[in-house]
């Protein structure tokens, strides 16, 4: 286990985290990182706003206001709201998405045409709890509540065709875990030699991230093929549903949705709003996740491939993170904790790990350095931490928190980290000065 981190180190870490956020602030929103991600990302903004709420509530509020300026009229909150920086190098940019003239897209803001995990309900409630000005924060709740609710209504109206309470994602970028091994069976069924893939030029490999750590060119071909399918269908949800080969009910996405539903129910109660739709949605989501996605044999939640009506074994941490939304029963949560404490996530006495790898350690295609195929991400650790606390698993939650802070203290605010405690070489990867790593560090530090 970790030796205690000194109070001086923790104090320095907090100041460094604040500096990262402020250095990535554009005047309107916060870039996820200085170079690789020059625009505003959906779930990043939720985590970032939560971080700001510990020291600058005006920026926390501005972060969400700017994001929701990109909300579509049908309620969808897009994955990216593009900034105005003329020479920002990012693919795919607004010209590739081609959303400007399609129905529902916002006027005056350029956005992508997909969404991301709906973290904003619980981010909003956490911001309120962190505020030292209840009257101002109540006004912000009144302003934002209908916008966040509209996003949830969009998801249940347009992404739940069987009315199961299980929302599907239609692109690997939507659940945020881009190249997760869970998507492999579906993506590998798309033969790129037979697909009509438009020309494109990646920009991610020209920045400070190693090519070996990023999604492959074949991955990107498939990503681009799906975006092109959406463009051709003018981002019409019904038309896309009929054609799209990637329609997956993801346990992470739906677990986050459950937590934000619950938070909106609380906020709506404070505001005197009718929350009956939210209550019905959430009850159905929790029921269906346990009825359809829970795997009693493995002790986690699997994904479901709607296009082929089949279970997708989810051997990633996405399968245990529905704890954050109070989805498992206490008994199921105990099974998840046993899984966490086993060699599947904790390693062995000879090769112990920090918590929590994003992929089970027994998997043959585990990669400690490659994006979502094994490394630790601070946002996933934070979701796990909050989930464990919700089941009164205080000791385990503290281990996640201290492991996260140790990684940040050892290496800085990188995008993701090697989980091996005995790793002798490089152990932090992706881009530097990563905003959500800094933002969630501040939330971890509030417990000190």
VEXGU-829061 format. One line per 4 residues: their letters; for each residue x, y, z of C-alpha. Coordinates in pm, 1 decimal, padded with zeros to 6 digits. Example, Ala and Ser with C-alpha at 12.3 -4.5 7.8 and 13.67 -1.06 7.14 Angstrom:
! VEXGU-829061
as> 01230.0,-00450.0,00780.0; 01367.0,-00106.0,00714.0;
This chain:
! VEXGU-829061
xxxx> 00000.0,00000.0,00000.0; 00099.3,00365.0,-00027.5; 00293.3,00552.4,00236.7; 00093.1,00859.3,00348.0;
xxxx> 00142.4,01162.0,00125.9; 00272.5,01455.7,00325.2; 00045.3,01755.7,00388.3; 00298.2,01973.2,00206.4;
xxxx> 00280.8,01754.0,-00104.0; -00099.3,01753.8,-00096.1; -00104.2,02132.0,-00063.8; 00131.3,02166.6,-00358.9;
xxxx> -00079.8,01918.7,-00558.1; -00389.9,02127.7,-00497.9; -00220.3,02444.2,-00617.5; -00081.0,02267.4,-00922.9;
xxxx> -00428.9,02133.8,-01004.2; -00576.2,02482.7,-00988.4; -00294.3,02609.5,-01208.9; -00368.5,02342.2,-01471.7;
xxxx> -00733.8,02442.2,-01493.0; -00656.2,02812.6,-01509.7; -00389.3,02761.7,-01774.9; -00639.0,02570.4,-01992.0;
xxxx> -00911.9,02832.3,-01946.5; -00984.5,03009.6,-02277.9; -01200.1,03290.0,-02141.4; -01514.9,03096.5,-02230.9;
xxxx> -01442.3,02733.7,-02142.4; -01159.1,02505.1,-02036.9; -00970.2,02296.6,-02288.6; -00918.9,01935.2,-02176.8;
xxxx> -00547.7,01983.9,-02254.0; -00333.1,02260.2,-02405.4; -00271.7,02106.1,-02749.2; -00431.2,01767.5,-02818.8;
xxxx> -00785.9,01873.8,-02724.9; -00836.3,02241.1,-02816.5; -01219.0,02250.8,-02791.3; -01481.1,02181.5,-02522.2;
xxxx> -01575.9,01821.0,-02456.4; -01906.5,01718.4,-02302.1; -01824.8,01501.1,-02000.9; -01490.6,01671.7,-01951.4;
xxxx> -01682.2,01994.8,-01893.5; -01892.4,01832.7,-01620.5; -01586.6,01708.3,-01434.1; -01404.1,02037.9,-01489.7;
xxxx> -01696.8,02241.9,-01356.1; -01697.5,02023.8,-01045.9; -01326.6,02096.1,-00996.8; -01373.6,02471.0,-01033.9;
xxxx> -01654.7,02463.9,-00778.7; -01390.8,02412.8,-00509.2; -01223.3,02749.1,-00575.8; -01392.9,02955.1,-00850.6;
xxxx> -01769.3,02911.3,-00879.1; -01800.5,03171.4,-01154.1; -01580.3,02961.6,-01383.0; -01765.9,02645.5,-01281.4;
xxxx> -02092.1,02805.1,-01391.4; -01939.0,02950.1,-01708.5; -01809.2,02606.5,-01803.8; -02156.3,02453.5,-01807.6;
xxxx> -02321.2,02759.6,-01960.7; -02084.8,02746.9,-02256.1; -02134.5,02373.4,-02305.0; -02512.2,02404.8,-02305.9;
xxxx> -02495.8,02682.7,-02564.2; -02420.6,02395.3,-02799.8; -02727.3,02193.1,-02697.9; -02947.5,02089.0,-02989.6;
xxxx> -03314.9,02183.9,-02997.6; -03411.9,01816.4,-02955.2; -03223.6,01818.6,-02624.4; -02908.8,01635.1,-02733.9;
xxxx> -02594.8,01766.6,-02569.0; -02313.2,01718.2,-02820.1; -01981.1,01551.0,-02755.0; -01786.1,01859.7,-02869.6;
xxxx> -01866.4,02229.1,-02873.9; -01600.7,02377.8,-03097.3; -01406.6,02682.4,-02987.0; -01328.9,02982.9,-03202.2;
xxxx> -00952.6,02929.9,-03221.5; -00880.9,02955.2,-03594.8; -00572.1,02736.2,-03608.0; -00689.4,02466.5,-03364.0;
xxxx> -00565.8,02133.9,-03499.2; -00816.2,01862.0,-03426.6; -00982.0,01590.7,-03631.9; -01268.4,01561.5,-03689.0;
xxxx> -01338.8,01933.1,-03688.1; -01669.1,02107.8,-03763.5; -01620.6,02088.3,-04140.0; -01608.3,01710.6,-04119.7;
xxxx> -01910.0,01674.0,-03890.9; -02128.2,01891.4,-04118.5; -02390.2,01960.0,-03851.2; -02441.7,02330.1,-03919.0;
xxxx> -02744.3,02299.3,-04147.6; -02913.7,01990.3,-04009.9; -03237.4,02004.1,-03809.5; -03202.9,02063.7,-03434.6;
xxxx> -02839.3,02180.9,-03446.5; -02777.4,02510.2,-03264.6; -02739.9,02837.0,-03447.0; -02417.6,03023.2,-03380.8;
xxxx> -02230.4,02725.7,-03231.8; -02039.7,02455.1,-03416.6; -02072.3,02109.0,-03265.1; -02019.3,01742.0,-03332.3;
xxxx> -02321.0,01521.6,-03402.7; -02298.9,01267.2,-03120.7; -02325.6,01286.6,-02741.6; -02136.9,01162.2,-02432.3;
xxxx> -02213.7,01027.0,-02082.0; -02466.8,01254.4,-01905.6; -02259.7,01356.2,-01603.9; -02415.4,01701.6,-01574.1;
xxxx> -02699.6,01613.5,-01338.4; -02471.5,01496.9,-01061.2; -02210.9,01763.3,-01146.4; -02479.1,02027.1,-01097.7;
xxxx> -02582.4,01888.9,-00759.9; -02220.4,01855.3,-00643.9; -02155.8,02217.3,-00743.2; -02453.9,02325.6,-00534.3;
xxxx> -02324.8,02130.9,-00234.4; -01981.3,02291.2,-00271.4; -02119.0,02645.3,-00287.5; -02082.8,02897.6,-00006.3;
xxxx> -02354.4,03115.3,-00164.4; -02678.2,02911.5,-00155.4; -02894.4,03185.0,-00308.7; -02669.3,03226.0,-00612.7;
xxxx> -02636.5,02851.0,-00652.1; -03013.4,02805.0,-00633.9; -03050.4,03051.1,-00920.4; -02799.1,02850.2,-01121.2;
xxxx> -02995.4,02531.6,-01051.9; -03310.7,02702.0,-01183.2; -03123.4,02807.2,-01496.0; -02962.0,02472.3,-01572.1;
xxxx> -03218.6,02217.7,-01452.7; -03447.1,02236.1,-01760.1; -03148.5,02209.7,-01994.6; -03005.7,01901.7,-01825.0;
xxxx> -03354.8,01751.0,-01805.8; -03397.4,01808.4,-02181.0; -03083.5,01604.9,-02247.0; -03219.3,01316.9,-02040.7;
xxxx> -03553.5,01341.1,-02221.5; -03370.2,01322.7,-02554.1; -03186.4,01007.1,-02444.3; -03502.0,00828.8,-02331.9;
xxxx> -03704.5,00948.8,-02632.8; -03451.1,00885.2,-02909.2; -03196.8,00632.9,-02776.6; -03423.1,00376.5,-02607.2;
xxxx> -03617.9,00220.0,-02896.6; -03749.9,-00073.4,-02692.9; -03851.5,00147.8,-02400.0; -03635.1,-00058.2,-02166.2;
xxxx> -03483.4,00234.6,-01984.8; -03150.2,00142.2,-02144.3; -02997.7,00410.7,-02363.9; -02776.5,00304.2,-02654.0;
xxxx> -02460.1,00467.2,-02786.0; -02396.2,00471.6,-03159.7; -02025.2,00550.3,-03178.8; -01725.6,00446.7,-02962.1;
xxxx> -01669.4,00814.6,-02882.4; -02011.1,00846.3,-02715.6; -01941.5,00635.8,-02403.7; -01605.3,00816.0,-02376.0;
xxxx> -01406.2,00490.5,-02368.5; -01304.8,00516.2,-02732.0; -01108.6,00197.9,-02802.7; -01243.1,-00017.4,-02520.0;
xxxx> -01203.1,-00391.9,-02581.8; -01579.4,-00421.8,-02527.1; -01638.2,-00269.5,-02871.0; -01396.2,-00504.6,-03050.8;
xxxx> -01647.6,-00769.7,-03165.7; -01874.7,-00509.7,-03322.1; -01601.6,-00298.4,-03480.3; -01410.1,-00599.0,-03610.8;
xxxx> -01721.2,-00708.5,-03797.7; -01683.1,-00394.3,-04009.5; -01445.3,-00491.1,-04288.8; -01269.3,-00166.1,-04374.4;
xxxx> -01173.0,-00303.5,-04716.8; -01541.5,-00309.7,-04805.6; -01645.0,00017.7,-04643.6; -01680.2,00347.9,-04825.4;
xxxx> -01454.6,00559.5,-04604.0; -01417.3,00928.8,-04695.0; -01066.8,01077.1,-04700.9; -00942.1,01224.0,-04373.8;
xxxx> -00624.4,01325.6,-04194.6; -00572.7,01245.5,-03827.9; -00430.3,01520.0,-03606.9; -00386.7,01330.7,-03279.4;
xxxx> -00055.3,01173.2,-03380.2; 00108.2,01512.7,-03443.4; 00082.2,01613.1,-03077.6; 00253.7,01492.3,-02762.4;
xxxx> 00095.0,01147.0,-02749.7; 00277.8,00835.7,-02862.4; 00126.4,00664.2,-03165.5; 00154.8,00323.8,-02997.0;
xxxx> -00076.2,00442.1,-02718.2; -00353.0,00578.3,-02941.4; -00630.6,00399.6,-03134.8; -00504.1,00233.7,-03453.6;
xxxx> -00558.1,00356.0,-03808.4; -00810.6,00075.8,-03858.9; -00994.5,00199.0,-03549.8; -01008.5,00545.7,-03699.2;
xxxx> -01130.5,00416.5,-04034.5; -01426.3,00263.1,-03854.8; -01486.0,00574.5,-03645.9; -01489.8,00786.8,-03962.0;
xxxx> -01718.9,00542.4,-04141.9; -01975.2,00580.0,-03863.4; -01955.3,00960.9,-03866.3; -02006.1,00954.5,-04242.7;
xxxx> -02314.0,00735.8,-04196.3; -02454.0,00995.2,-03954.8; -02379.6,01279.5,-04197.7; -02553.1,01098.3,-04483.2;
xxxx> -02860.1,01054.8,-04264.5; -02859.9,01421.9,-04159.5; -02827.3,01312.8,-03795.6; -03182.3,01177.6,-03795.9;
xxxx> -03198.4,00938.4,-03500.5; -03462.6,00709.7,-03647.6; -03282.9,00676.9,-03982.2; -02947.7,00615.2,-03812.7;
xxxx> -03098.6,00347.4,-03587.1; -03213.7,00152.5,-03894.1; -02868.7,00154.4,-04057.0; -02606.3,00182.8,-03785.2;
xxxx> -02410.4,-00135.5,-03704.4; -02290.4,00010.5,-03372.4; -02583.5,00029.3,-03128.9; -02469.8,-00063.5,-02780.4;
xxxx> -02629.1,-00035.1,-02437.7; -02322.4,00049.5,-02232.1; -02326.1,-00010.6,-01853.9; -02103.9,00290.6,-01781.1;
xxxx> -02322.2,00530.5,-01980.6; -02641.2,00397.9,-01823.5; -02493.7,00386.7,-01473.1; -02394.9,00752.8,-01505.6;
xxxx> -02742.6,00828.4,-01639.6; -02893.6,00668.2,-01328.3; -02681.7,00885.8,-01096.6; -02772.9,01200.9,-01287.2;
xxxx> -03141.2,01099.1,-01289.1; -03124.4,01064.2,-00913.5; -02951.3,01401.9,-00879.9; -03210.9,01572.3,-01101.4;
xxxx> -03488.3,01420.2,-00890.5; -03328.7,01583.6,-00585.5; -03278.5,01915.0,-00764.2; -03631.5,01907.8,-00904.5;
xxxx> -03766.6,01851.4,-00555.5; -03574.6,02154.4,-00429.7; -03718.3,02364.0,-00713.9; -04075.2,02237.9,-00675.5;
xxxx> -04074.4,02070.1,-01017.5; -04271.8,01763.7,-01124.3; -04012.7,01483.9,-01124.3; -04246.3,01195.6,-01208.7;
xxxx> -04085.5,01134.6,-01549.5; -03740.6,01121.9,-01393.4; -03855.9,00878.2,-01126.1; -04013.8,00649.4,-01386.6;
xxxx> -03709.4,00665.8,-01613.4; -03470.9,00588.3,-01333.4; -03669.5,00299.8,-01189.1; -03680.7,00139.4,-01534.9;
xxxx> -03308.3,00199.2,-01597.8; -03205.0,00040.1,-01268.3; -03445.7,-00251.1,-01318.9; -03331.8,-00322.2,-01675.8;
xxxx> -02961.8,-00291.3,-01596.1; -03006.1,-00561.3,-01334.3; -03244.0,-00770.8,-01541.8; -03058.1,-00754.1,-01873.9;
xxxx> -02699.4,-00637.2,-01822.8; -02601.5,-00791.5,-01487.4; -02388.1,-01104.9,-01522.2; -02420.1,-01317.9,-01210.2;
xxxx> -02133.1,-01543.9,-01313.8; -01876.4,-01267.8,-01355.9; -02007.9,-01021.7,-01098.7; -02035.6,-00720.8,-01325.7;
xxxx> -02257.0,-00553.9,-01583.8; -02211.5,-00643.5,-01950.5; -02285.2,-00432.8,-02257.1; -02559.4,-00529.7,-02500.0;
xxxx> -02526.0,-00517.9,-02879.2; -02869.2,-00404.6,-02995.9; -02789.2,-00437.9,-03366.6; -02723.8,-00810.8,-03325.0;
xxxx> -02925.0,-00865.5,-03005.0; -02639.6,-01021.1,-02813.3; -02449.3,-00978.8,-02488.6; -02101.1,-00828.9,-02506.0;
xxxx> -01880.7,-00944.8,-02219.3; -01761.5,-00632.1,-02042.4; -01432.0,-00718.5,-01877.2; -01349.3,-00352.8,-01826.8;
xxxx> -01409.9,-00129.7,-01527.8; -01717.4,00004.6,-01709.4; -01884.7,-00314.7,-01592.5; -01840.1,-00229.3,-01224.0;
xxxx> -01894.1,00147.2,-01234.6; -02277.7,00138.6,-01225.3; -02216.1,00147.4,-00850.0; -02198.1,00525.1,-00888.4;
xxxx> -02566.4,00525.8,-00985.0; -02677.1,00293.8,-00702.6; -02768.2,00034.8,-00963.8; -02646.1,-00284.0,-00786.3;
xxxx> -02811.6,-00423.9,-00478.3; -02591.7,-00438.7,-00169.0; -02530.6,-00806.7,-00242.1; -02423.4,-00730.4,-00599.4;
xxxx> -02200.8,-00450.6,-00474.9; -02031.2,-00696.8,-00240.2; -01960.5,-00921.2,-00540.9; -01807.7,-00625.0,-00723.5;
xxxx> -01588.6,-00544.1,-00424.2; -01461.8,-00903.2,-00412.9; -01378.9,-00874.0,-00779.9; -01189.5,-00550.5,-00718.2;
xxxx> -00991.2,-00705.6,-00435.5; -00904.3,-01013.0,-00641.5; -00611.3,-01052.9,-00879.6; -00841.6,-00935.0,-01162.4;
xxxx> -00796.1,-00574.9,-01050.6; -00545.5,-00581.3,-00765.6; -00273.6,-00791.1,-00928.3; -00062.2,-01034.2,-00728.3;
xxxx> 00177.6,-01006.5,-00434.8; 00464.9,-01006.3,-00684.0; 00298.0,-00763.3,-00926.1; 00050.0,-00545.7,-00735.9;
xxxx> -00145.0,-00266.3,-00902.1; -00277.7,00071.3,-00815.3; -00655.0,00085.1,-00830.9; -00819.5,00073.4,-01070.6;
xxxx> -00705.4,-00066.2,-01406.2; -00965.3,-00011.9,-01678.4; -00934.2,-00371.7,-01800.8; -00920.0,-00698.2,-01609.3;
xxxx> -00563.7,-00815.8,-01561.7; -00639.5,-01169.8,-01681.5; -00727.1,-01059.4,-02035.6; -00488.5,-01169.7,-02313.1;
xxxx> -00505.0,-00837.9,-02498.7; -00441.1,-00627.8,-02186.9; -00216.2,-00331.7,-02262.1; -00089.0,-00119.9,-01972.9;
xxxx> -00002.3,00171.5,-02199.3; -00276.9,00182.9,-02462.4; -00557.8,00426.6,-02401.4; -00867.1,00243.9,-02263.9;
xxxx> -00720.6,-00106.5,-02272.2; -00565.5,-00125.5,-01924.6; -00437.8,00207.4,-01787.8; -00589.3,00402.7,-01499.6;
xxxx> -00796.5,00712.8,-01575.3; -00865.1,00956.2,-01292.7; -01228.5,01014.9,-01391.3; -01301.7,00641.4,-01379.6;
xxxx> -01133.0,00621.3,-01039.9; -01341.9,00913.0,-00917.8; -01665.0,00744.8,-01032.8; -01556.1,00423.8,-00860.6;
xxxx> -01466.6,00616.2,-00544.3; -01807.5,00778.4,-00529.1; -01976.5,00447.0,-00601.0; -01793.6,00266.7,-00321.5;
xxxx> -01887.5,00542.0,-00078.3; -02251.9,00503.8,-00173.1; -02234.5,00143.3,-00048.1; -02047.8,00240.7,00270.1;
xxxx> -01731.9,00067.1,00145.2; -01521.7,00337.4,00303.2; -01189.7,00152.4,00322.6; -01200.2,00053.3,-00042.9;
xxxx> -01304.8,00403.6,-00144.8; -01012.0,00549.8,00047.4; -00776.3,00315.3,-00134.1; -00902.9,00444.9,-00470.8;
xxxx> -00865.0,00804.3,-00353.6; -00512.7,00765.4,-00213.5; -00396.2,00562.3,-00513.2; -00524.3,00836.6,-00743.8;
xxxx> -00351.2,01110.6,-00547.1; -00029.4,00907.9,-00534.0; -00026.5,00868.9,-00912.7; -00085.5,01241.3,-00958.8;
xxxx> 00180.1,01331.1,-00703.1; 00429.7,01092.0,-00863.2; 00374.8,01185.6,-01226.0; 00167.7,01500.5,-01266.0;
xxxx> -00164.1,01562.7,-01436.2; -00140.3,01322.1,-01726.0; -00427.2,01173.6,-01923.1; -00383.4,00818.8,-01792.8;
xxxx> -00142.5,00602.2,-01592.0; 00021.4,00260.6,-01586.8; -00144.5,00063.3,-01302.8; 00162.9,-00143.8,-01210.5;
xxxx> 00314.3,-00043.3,-00877.4; 00651.5,-00197.0,-00968.8; 00674.0,-00027.5,-01308.2; 01032.7,00095.1,-01354.2;
xxxx> 00998.1,00286.5,-01679.6; 00749.0,00551.6,-01794.1; 00421.1,00522.0,-01604.7; 00214.3,00818.7,-01724.1;
xxxx> 00081.2,00856.1,-02076.2; -00121.2,01067.0,-02313.3; -00121.6,01441.7,-02304.5; 00007.3,01649.9,-02012.3;
xxxx> -00178.9,01913.9,-01808.5; -00501.7,01719.9,-01847.4; -00793.1,01916.8,-01707.0; -01017.3,01647.9,-01562.6;
xxxx> -00722.9,01487.1,-01384.6; -00665.9,01825.2,-01217.9; -01033.8,01893.4,-01151.9; -01103.5,01560.0,-00987.1;
xxxx> -00779.5,01581.7,-00790.3; -00933.3,01887.7,-00624.2; -01243.6,01689.8,-00535.9; -01031.9,01408.1,-00391.1;
xxxx> -00838.2,01664.4,-00188.3; -01149.4,01808.0,-00024.5; -01149.0,01498.9,00199.9; -00815.1,01600.6,00352.5;
